[in-house]
Amino acid sequence: MTMSINEHGPRGLKNSGSGLEPRPTPVAPTDARALREAFGCYPSGVIAVCGMVDDRPVGMAVSSFTSVSLAPPLVSVCLQTSSRTWPKLRQLPRLGLSVLGEQQGAVCRALAGAEEARFAEVHWETTGEGAVVLPGAVTWYTCTLRTELPAGDHTIALLEIDRLWALPSAEPLVFHGSRFRRLDDGDRSAVSA
């Protein structure tokens, strides 16, 4: 089936018993609720960005994480400009990034909560350089902040990976449609990337 797109959205999608959903009504991207809902249609992993500040762990959960480059090894995270946590973390020589595992929904909620209570029930470890990583994560990275780019109401932080540990067989925590979800591993015939 061929579709074309115009300023009104996809053409040719009709609910004529074919199993296709009816075409949604386009809205302006200035509608914050609609934009947030649209962004929520794309599943993402959840990352904890953490480090030691004044001999205590400081961190937060972010869902905007992207691998950027293999050489040099770079990743990026997007952080709200209103964050009170990022100004503390951005000054550190090393940051810990933990890709949360599927059983760490409570950890994510804690790291998104009140700053003073984020680590009250969260298990953590620190590296010799002061990065904080979380047991149970599927991947840990220790990183150095290379640059920051303004991006509307967010800041894009470009981080260079110094060291990493990975558990490729572990399942990640997935955030989609404002809910935590699991990956469906039932279809082993999927095409590999």
N, C-alpha and C positions, 0 to 999 in steps of 0.2 A: 504494500500500500504506500502511495506517495502522498505526502502532506506538504502544504505550503504554509508559511507563517507570514502574517502581515501585522500592522499595528494593533489589530484587534485580537491577536492570538492565532492558534492553529486553525486552519480551515479544513473542513472535511470530516471532523470528528462529530459524529452524530450517534445518539443512542437509538439505533434502529435494530435492536435485537442482536447486534454483532458483539456485544460484550464490552464495547468501548464506553467510557464514561462521557456524559454530556460535557460540552465545552464550558469552562467556567467563564464568568463575566470578568473582563479585564478591569483592574483598578490601578490607580496611580501609585507609584512606589513611595509616595509621601504618606500613605496610610500606614502608620507604624505597626498596627496590629496585623494587617494583611501582609506586610513585608516580613514580620517575624514568623508568621504562619508559613509563608512561602519558603523562607530560609529553613524552617523546621522540616520541610519535605526531603531535605538532603541529610542522610544519616552521617554522623560523625563520631569519632572516638572521643574520649574524655581524657585530658591530660592534667596532672598535678604539676605545678611549677612551684618549687620550694627551695629554700636555703636557710642557713643559720644567720640570724640577726641578733646580736647581743646575747649569744649563748642560748637562744631558744629558736625552735623551728617556726618559720613564717612561710605561708604558701597560699595558693588558691587553685581552684579548678578552672580550666579553660576548655572550650570545645572547638576552637579555631586553631588547628595545628596542621601544618603542612610540611612534608619533606620537600626540600628545595634543590639540593645539589649533592652529588656524590663526591665531587672533587672541586673545592674542599667540601667536607661533610657539613651541610647546613640544613637547618629546619627553621620554621617560623611559627610564632604564636601571635594572636591578636588579642589585645587587652584594652578594656574600656579606659578612656582618658580620665574618667572619674574614679578609677581604682585608687584606693588608699594603700593597697598592698604592693602594687608594682613599683612605686617610687622607692620602697624599702629593698625590694629584690634586685632592681636594676643596678644598684650600687655594688653588688657582691661580685667577687672574682669568679665564682662558679655557681651555677644553678643546677638543680636536679629536676629533670623532667621524668615523670612516671606515667606511662600509658596504662591507665587503670584496667584491671581485669573484670570479667563479667560479674564477680561476686562483690565488687567494691562500690556498689550504689550508695551505701551508707557513708563511705569515705568521701565520695563526691559531694553528697549533701552537706557533710560536715565542713568541707573545704569551701563551700559556697555560702556558709553561714556566718555568724558573728565572728569577727577576726580573733577576738581574745579566746574563743572556745574551739577553734578549728582543730587543734591537735589533742583535745582532751581525751578523745576515745580513738584516736588514729595512731596506729603503730608506724614508726618511722625509723630510719637509720641515716647516719650522716657519713659522708666520705671524708677523707683527710683534708680536702680542700674546702669543706663547708657546704657542699651541695647536700640536699636532703632528698632521699628516695624512699618509696613506700613499698614494703613487702606485699606480695600479692599482685603487683603490677606485671604486665606481660613484657614490658620493655622499660629499661632505665637508660637515661642519657645524662651525662654530666656535660654542661655546656658553658660557653663564654659568650656574653652578649657582644655582638659585632657592630650592630647599628640599629637604629629605630627610625621608622618612617611614619609620619602622620597620615592617618586615613580616616577622615571624618571624625566620628565620635570614638574612634579606636586608634591605637598605636600598633603598628606591626613591628614586632621585635625579631630581628634576624639573629639566630644563635648558631655558633659553631660547636660541633660535637667534639668533645675531648676523649670521652670513653663511653662505651655502651655495653649493656648486658641484655640479652633477649631470650625469651622462652617462646619460640615460634609455635609450639603445640598448645599454648594457653589461649583461651578465648578472651577478647577484649570486651570492655563495657561499651555499648553503643547507645548514643542518644539520638532519638528520632521522634518527631512529632511531640515534643515536650515530655517524652517518657524514655526510661531506660529499657533497652531491648537486648535480646540475645541474637547472635547469628544463627541461622539455620544451617546445620552441617549435614542435613539429611541427603542432599543431592551430591553424591561423590562423582557424578559424571560431568560436573561443571567444567568448562574450558578454563585451563590455567592461563594466567596473564602472561 
